[in-house]
Amino acid sequence: MKKHNFNAGPSILPREVIEDTAKAILDFENSGLSLMEISHRAKNFQPVVDEAVALFKELLDIPEGYSVLFLGGGASLEFCMIPYNFLEKKAAYLNTGVWAKKAMKEAKNFGETIEVANSADKNFTYIPKVGSYTVPADADYFHVTSNNTIYGTELHADLDSPVPMIADMSSDIFSRPVDVSKYNCIYGGAQKNLAPAGVTFVIVKNDALGKVSRTIPTMLDYRTHIEKGSMFNTPPVVPIYAALLTLRWLKKLGGVKVMQQRAEERAKVMYGALDSSRMFRPTITDEASRSNMNICFVLKDEYQELEKDFFDFATAKGMVGIKGHRLVGGFRASCYNALPLESVKALVDCMKEYESKH
């Protein structure tokens, strides 16, 4: 039976990326060695990093003066590295849920941290509207989480800000065009739309660094990793290679504009089914805030007692990873770049079949 992978992360990757990575794990470029056992400084691995950086810059149209880094520690370490490197006096944060709150918590250790707005009043089921809050003009940066995996909300366009922005784009990178020039830094864990868990991508504006007065530990200073080309310490070799293959796949399919079209098509089918269902409903009612990446839904009140039964039914139909996050419950269909429309239609058919039985 075909499995339809809706895992929120680590999550679905293009099948050809998985297969080609597996081949390299057995024998990397006919070297007689596994990708898992070669040196990160091997002559045949440096081109992997170089090409991955070049494709990042090409696919996102990154301007001159920015570096692309491949680091460890996940986005959670970046919550600390961001204020270490950028916060001198004051930082502004848009609080749209768990990960934004964690990023803001770390920033408070380094300086004044302003929460410009939050959506906690409705359990983070909407993105605060532009115009309803003010970003301080004297802030060192304005931090946003562009997609909120737990609650299912998303910023679908780059905001205008009086100060440079910083964004956690862990779960929607490469799903739409981005105006990188608006940001001093874009970062994210790669395990949603790019690679298996273990590597973190960072896009950083070079001349925005070196402006803070504090001493930064060597490993937490972005300049360290820029100078050494992500090779200051041993990088996660296998995830970087898989990321390169995903970037090649993205380019072959037409880049981020095509990914945006695919994301919008998947979301249209999924939300259309939820909005018209007699049994299910989406948790995000504000259509402008609905995520294309993580589509959250629940059974309507009169059917709540069937939640486990539906989950078991869907699992038997090959649906994987649709259980909602423990903080919100219900269900979540994570529709990342590699997810085919076929899988969304299969989930919709599964929901309709279950509805017809009840």
Residue, then its C-alpha position, 0 to 999 in steps of 0.5 A: m500500500k502506498k504511504h502518503n507522508f504528511n510528517a511535520g519534520p523530519s519530513i518528506l523528501p523527493r524520492e530521487v533525492i533519497e535514492d541518490t543519497a542512498k547510493a552515495i552512502l554506499d559509494f560516493e562518486n565511485s571513490g570506493l568509500s561511503l559518503m558517511e566515511i569520507s573527510h569533509r575536507a576531501k577534494n570531492f566533497q568541497p564541490v558539494v558545498d560550493e554547488a549547494v551555496a551557488l544553488f541557494k543564491e541562484l534559486l533565492d536570487i540572493p544579492e551580493g554581500y550575503s553568505v550561505l552557511f551550513l551549520g549544526g544545532g538546528a534553528s534552536l541554536e540560531f535563537c541564541m546566535i541571532p541576538y549574540n551577533f545582531l542585538e546591541k540595544k533593542a530587538a523587535y519580535l513578532n510573536t506568532g507561536v511556540w518557536a517565535k516565543k522561544a526565539m524571543k526568550e533567548a533574545k532577552n538574555f542579550g538586550e531589550t526585547i520588544e514584542v510588537a504583537n502577538s496572537a495569543d488571544k486566539n491561540f495563535t490561529y492568525i498572524p497579526k495584521v500589518g498596521s496593527y503594530t509598530v516596529p521601533a525605528d531604533a531596533d537593531y532588527f525585527h524578527v519574524t517566524s514566517n511559518n508556524t508549524i504547530y498552529g498552521t499560520e504563515l506569512h505569504a509575503d515579505l513584510d515592510s519594516p523600518v529596520p532590517m528583518i531576521a526570519d526563521m524560515s525553517s518550514d517554508i524556505f523555497s516554497r515562495p520567492v523571497d526578497v532577501s535584501k530585506y533581511n540581515c539573516i534568514y535561517g532554519g532547520a533543513q528537515k522540512n523542505l531541504a534535507p534530513a535532520g542535522v543541518t541548519f541553513v543560514i543566509v547572512k548579510n556580511d556587513a551587518l556583522g561585527k556591530v555588537s560590542r560584546t565578545i562572541p564565542t568563536m563557534l557562535d560568531y557567524r564570521t567564523h563560519i563565513e571565513k572558513g566556508s562552513m568548515f570551521n568544524t566538521p559539518p554534517v556531510v550527509p545532510i549537506y549532500a542531500a540538500l544539494l540534491t534537493l536544490r538540484w531537484l528544485k531547479k530542475l522543476g522550475g525553482v521557487k515560483v513553481m514551488q509556490q504554484r504547487a503549494e497553492e494548488r495543494a492548499k486549495v484542494m485541502y482547504g476546499a475540502l475542509d471548508s465544505s466538509r460536514m464533519f471536519r473544519p480547519t482550525i485557521t479561519d482567517e484565510a489570509s493567515r492559513s499556511n500552505m505548508n502545515i494545514c491543521f484541522v479538527l473534527k467538528d464538535e459533534y464528532q469529537e469522540l471519533e477522533k481516534d477512530f478517524f486517525d486509525f481509519a486514515t492510518a489504515k489507508g496509508m496516511v502517515g503523520i497526520k496527528g496534530h501537535r500535542l499542544v493543539g491536538g486534532f490533525r495536521a497535513s504537512c504539505y512540503n515541497a516534495l509532497p505530490l498533489e496525489s497525496v493531498k487528494a488521497l487524504v481528501d478522499c479518505m476524509k470523504e469516505y469516512e464522512s460518508k460512513h458517519 
